[in-house]
């Protein structure tokens, strides 16, 4: 019991939350924003700090942060404060309008802010007045959809029916979560009503009905990859704003998880046409290199000897596969392969594909010379576990799931809820900055820890690595792909060396 308690205490100290890595998940890629309502219980300073922590640069401004009667001078101070934080309040609203006076006030508010569009929710009786106001001021309105909880613009079809032609300057701020709650296909609505979409709010929800509730993105029932593909297909260039209605008093953990997931979905959609094992011009400019060229064994060798294995690893159609040895044994076939160079500070990305019941791993800070297990054992290093959690028995071993997928193997468990395409390709990322290390899976951070600390050494002392001196604390080491006797495939192996 004492051993178990010490292990959990050390893991808790190591598994701290840190800001998202700008180098790993940049905010400029697809203009991800946060809907202001998500921070409804926080003031402007707190909101800006939260956005900076997420490396998100855009948010929609609700009137609890900037009142509808704010003067232009007050608005200029508001915008200056946002700009100082590197954040833009890119749009106002939603603003609710029940009378013509409400409409006049909303358009005057937008005009003082210098906006050419705002998010509004006008009463149905105001349709003609709104159209005339848009024509007179030149300020467009994006009508926010509200789902099955109200008869007022539940989905985008209500906007289309009332306003008829988006070229008149009235379109839709489509809330995709509410669209799903109406029982509609959100991706189909994006494509079918592309000309009407002026702005996008997104959330994941638990079911396609009025009972559906907001949850962290990737945990609900929505087909988010299909939505990302739909946005790509229509060439959408606006903001995609997460509206997180859950956990109003402590929304940041759920928003962080949702931002990470959304970035991955959008980036994956935009890169689908990119050939495997290639670098974009932007990646080249940013210092990324291919760690595997997709065609040859250049840059890799056996962990046991100075040549690439003659059998057991195959290269075909841009995919590197360790073959099934038929024995589910650690290094039971051709053996592990390692890079020819050592690395110390880096961001490593690897796409992997499991077969049912498979086990493998991506190791770093590997020193093959300290392996005392002979020819049949895997080389030692910190490991991003690659595992079929449902079918492989190793998932039930260790402590609190620390041998499951994306965990720091036998040391720190990854969360149970993981964004995973079970038998498709998934993206593993390992970020190392000195002693600080992060594991990511499909853009969502799974594990955070610091090497060369008392807490880390305590975990090692109560693990299978306790007999290896200075385990995990070496300044540099090789990167390894593990042969555990099961068929697992790899591609798009890239690295960015950090200063």
QUIVENHU-V569788 format. One record per residue. RES is the residue in one small letter. SS is DSSP state (alpha for helix, beta for strand, coil for the rest). Layout:
BEGIN
res=RES ss=SS
res=RES ss=SS
END
This chain:
BEGIN
res=x ss=coil
res=x ss=alpha
res=x ss=alpha
res=x ss=alpha
res=x ss=alpha
res=x ss=alpha
res=x ss=alpha
res=x ss=alpha
res=x ss=alpha
res=x ss=alpha
res=x ss=alpha
res=x ss=alpha
res=x ss=alpha
res=x ss=alpha
res=x ss=coil
res=x ss=coil
res=x ss=coil
res=x ss=coil
res=x ss=coil
res=x ss=coil
res=x ss=coil
res=x ss=coil
res=x ss=coil
res=x ss=coil
res=x ss=coil
res=x ss=coil
res=x ss=coil
res=x ss=coil
res=x ss=coil
res=x ss=coil
res=x ss=coil
res=x ss=beta
res=x ss=beta
res=x ss=beta
res=x ss=beta
res=x ss=alpha
res=x ss=alpha
res=x ss=alpha
res=x ss=alpha
res=x ss=coil
res=x ss=coil
res=x ss=coil
res=x ss=coil
res=x ss=alpha
res=x ss=alpha
res=x ss=alpha
res=x ss=alpha
res=x ss=alpha
res=x ss=alpha
res=x ss=alpha
res=x ss=alpha
res=x ss=alpha
res=x ss=alpha
res=x ss=alpha
res=x ss=coil
res=x ss=coil
res=x ss=coil
res=x ss=beta
res=x ss=beta
res=x ss=beta
res=x ss=beta
res=x ss=coil
res=x ss=coil
res=x ss=coil
res=x ss=coil
res=x ss=coil
res=x ss=coil
res=x ss=coil
res=x ss=coil
res=x ss=coil
res=x ss=coil
res=x ss=alpha
res=x ss=alpha
res=x ss=alpha
res=x ss=alpha
res=x ss=alpha
res=x ss=alpha
res=x ss=alpha
res=x ss=alpha
res=x ss=alpha
res=x ss=alpha
res=x ss=alpha
res=x ss=alpha
res=x ss=alpha
res=x ss=coil
res=x ss=coil
res=x ss=coil
res=x ss=beta
res=x ss=beta
res=x ss=beta
res=x ss=beta
res=x ss=beta
res=x ss=beta
res=x ss=beta
res=x ss=beta
res=x ss=beta
res=x ss=beta
res=x ss=coil
res=x ss=coil
res=x ss=alpha
res=x ss=alpha
res=x ss=alpha
res=x ss=alpha
res=x ss=alpha
res=x ss=alpha
res=x ss=alpha
res=x ss=alpha
res=x ss=alpha
res=x ss=alpha
res=x ss=alpha
res=x ss=alpha
res=x ss=alpha
res=x ss=alpha
res=x ss=coil
res=x ss=coil
res=x ss=coil
res=x ss=beta
res=x ss=beta
res=x ss=beta
res=x ss=beta
res=x ss=beta
res=x ss=beta
res=x ss=coil
res=x ss=alpha
res=x ss=alpha
res=x ss=alpha
res=x ss=alpha
res=x ss=alpha
res=x ss=alpha
res=x ss=alpha
res=x ss=alpha
res=x ss=alpha
res=x ss=alpha
res=x ss=alpha
res=x ss=alpha
res=x ss=alpha
res=x ss=alpha
res=x ss=coil
res=x ss=coil
res=x ss=beta
res=x ss=beta
res=x ss=beta
res=x ss=beta
res=x ss=beta
res=x ss=coil
res=x ss=coil
res=x ss=alpha
res=x ss=alpha
res=x ss=alpha
res=x ss=coil
res=x ss=coil
res=x ss=coil
res=x ss=coil
res=x ss=coil
res=x ss=coil
res=x ss=alpha
res=x ss=alpha
res=x ss=alpha
res=x ss=alpha
res=x ss=alpha
res=x ss=alpha
res=x ss=alpha
res=x ss=alpha
res=x ss=coil
res=x ss=coil
res=x ss=alpha
res=x ss=alpha
res=x ss=alpha
res=x ss=coil
res=x ss=beta
res=x ss=beta
res=x ss=beta
res=x ss=beta
res=x ss=beta
res=x ss=beta
res=x ss=alpha
res=x ss=alpha
res=x ss=alpha
res=x ss=alpha
res=x ss=alpha
res=x ss=alpha
res=x ss=coil
res=x ss=coil
res=x ss=coil
res=x ss=coil
res=x ss=alpha
res=x ss=alpha
res=x ss=alpha
res=x ss=alpha
res=x ss=alpha
res=x ss=alpha
res=x ss=alpha
res=x ss=coil
res=x ss=alpha
res=x ss=alpha
res=x ss=alpha
res=x ss=beta
res=x ss=beta
res=x ss=beta
res=x ss=beta
res=x ss=beta
res=x ss=beta
res=x ss=coil
res=x ss=beta
res=x ss=beta
res=x ss=coil
res=x ss=coil
res=x ss=coil
res=x ss=coil
res=x ss=coil
res=x ss=coil
res=x ss=coil
res=x ss=coil
res=x ss=beta
res=x ss=beta
res=x ss=coil
res=x ss=coil
res=x ss=coil
res=x ss=coil
res=x ss=coil
res=x ss=coil
res=x ss=coil
res=x ss=coil
res=x ss=alpha
res=x ss=alpha
res=x ss=alpha
res=x ss=alpha
res=x ss=alpha
res=x ss=alpha
res=x ss=alpha
res=x ss=alpha
res=x ss=alpha
res=x ss=alpha
res=x ss=coil
res=x ss=coil
res=x ss=coil
res=x ss=coil
res=x ss=coil
res=x ss=coil
res=x ss=beta
res=x ss=beta
res=x ss=beta
res=x ss=coil
res=x ss=coil
res=x ss=coil
res=x ss=coil
res=x ss=coil
res=x ss=coil
res=x ss=coil
res=x ss=coil
res=x ss=coil
res=x ss=alpha
res=x ss=alpha
res=x ss=alpha
res=x ss=alpha
res=x ss=alpha
res=x ss=alpha
res=x ss=alpha
res=x ss=alpha
res=x ss=alpha
res=x ss=alpha
res=x ss=alpha
res=x ss=alpha
res=x ss=alpha
res=x ss=alpha
res=x ss=alpha
res=x ss=alpha
res=x ss=alpha
res=x ss=alpha
res=x ss=alpha
res=x ss=coil
res=x ss=coil
res=x ss=coil
res=x ss=coil
res=x ss=coil
res=x ss=coil
res=x ss=coil
res=x ss=coil
res=x ss=coil
res=x ss=coil
res=x ss=alpha
res=x ss=alpha
res=x ss=alpha
res=x ss=alpha
res=x ss=alpha
res=x ss=coil
res=x ss=coil
res=x ss=beta
res=x ss=beta
res=x ss=beta
res=x ss=coil
res=x ss=coil
res=x ss=coil
res=x ss=coil
res=x ss=coil
res=x ss=coil
res=x ss=coil
res=x ss=coil
res=x ss=coil
res=x ss=beta
res=x ss=beta
res=x ss=beta
res=x ss=coil
res=x ss=coil
res=x ss=coil
res=x ss=coil
res=x ss=coil
res=x ss=coil
res=x ss=coil
res=x ss=coil
res=x ss=coil
res=x ss=coil
res=x ss=beta
res=x ss=beta
res=x ss=beta
res=x ss=beta
res=x ss=coil
res=x ss=coil
res=x ss=beta
res=x ss=beta
res=x ss=beta
res=x ss=beta
res=x ss=coil
res=x ss=coil
res=x ss=coil
res=x ss=coil
res=x ss=coil
res=x ss=coil
res=x ss=coil
res=x ss=coil
res=x ss=coil
res=x ss=coil
res=x ss=coil
res=x ss=coil
res=x ss=coil
res=x ss=coil
res=x ss=beta
res=x ss=beta
res=x ss=beta
res=x ss=coil
res=x ss=coil
res=x ss=coil
res=x ss=beta
res=x ss=coil
res=x ss=coil
res=x ss=beta
res=x ss=beta
res=x ss=beta
res=x ss=beta
res=x ss=beta
res=x ss=beta
res=x ss=beta
res=x ss=beta
res=x ss=beta
res=x ss=coil
res=x ss=coil
res=x ss=coil
res=x ss=coil
res=x ss=beta
res=x ss=beta
res=x ss=beta
res=x ss=beta
res=x ss=beta
res=x ss=beta
res=x ss=beta
res=x ss=beta
res=x ss=coil
res=x ss=alpha
res=x ss=alpha
res=x ss=alpha
res=x ss=coil
res=x ss=coil
res=x ss=coil
res=x ss=alpha
res=x ss=alpha
res=x ss=alpha
res=x ss=coil
res=x ss=coil
res=x ss=coil
res=x ss=coil
res=x ss=coil
res=x ss=beta
res=x ss=beta
res=x ss=beta
res=x ss=beta
res=x ss=beta
res=x ss=beta
res=x ss=coil
res=x ss=coil
res=x ss=coil
res=x ss=coil
res=x ss=coil
res=x ss=alpha
res=x ss=alpha
res=x ss=alpha
res=x ss=alpha
res=x ss=coil
res=x ss=coil
res=x ss=coil
res=x ss=coil
res=x ss=coil
res=x ss=coil
res=x ss=coil
res=x ss=coil
res=x ss=coil
res=x ss=coil
res=x ss=coil
res=x ss=beta
res=x ss=coil
res=x ss=coil
res=x ss=coil
res=x ss=beta
res=x ss=coil
res=x ss=coil
res=x ss=coil
res=x ss=coil
res=x ss=coil
res=x ss=coil
res=x ss=coil
res=x ss=coil
res=x ss=coil
res=x ss=coil
res=x ss=coil
res=x ss=coil
res=x ss=beta
res=x ss=beta
res=x ss=beta
res=x ss=beta
res=x ss=beta
res=x ss=beta
res=x ss=beta
res=x ss=beta
res=x ss=beta
res=x ss=coil
res=x ss=coil
res=x ss=beta
res=x ss=beta
res=x ss=beta
res=x ss=beta
res=x ss=beta
res=x ss=beta
res=x ss=coil
res=x ss=coil
res=x ss=beta
res=x ss=beta
res=x ss=beta
res=x ss=beta
res=x ss=beta
res=x ss=beta
res=x ss=beta
res=x ss=coil
res=x ss=coil
res=x ss=coil
res=x ss=alpha
res=x ss=alpha
res=x ss=alpha
res=x ss=alpha
res=x ss=alpha
res=x ss=alpha
res=x ss=alpha
res=x ss=alpha
res=x ss=coil
res=x ss=coil
res=x ss=coil
res=x ss=coil
res=x ss=coil
res=x ss=coil
res=x ss=coil
res=x ss=coil
res=x ss=coil
res=x ss=coil
res=x ss=coil
res=x ss=coil
res=x ss=coil
res=x ss=coil
res=x ss=coil
res=x ss=beta
res=x ss=beta
res=x ss=beta
res=x ss=beta
res=x ss=beta
res=x ss=coil
res=x ss=coil
res=x ss=coil
res=x ss=coil
res=x ss=coil
res=x ss=coil
res=x ss=beta
res=x ss=beta
res=x ss=beta
res=x ss=beta
res=x ss=beta
res=x ss=beta
res=x ss=beta
res=x ss=beta
res=x ss=beta
res=x ss=beta
res=x ss=coil
res=x ss=coil
END
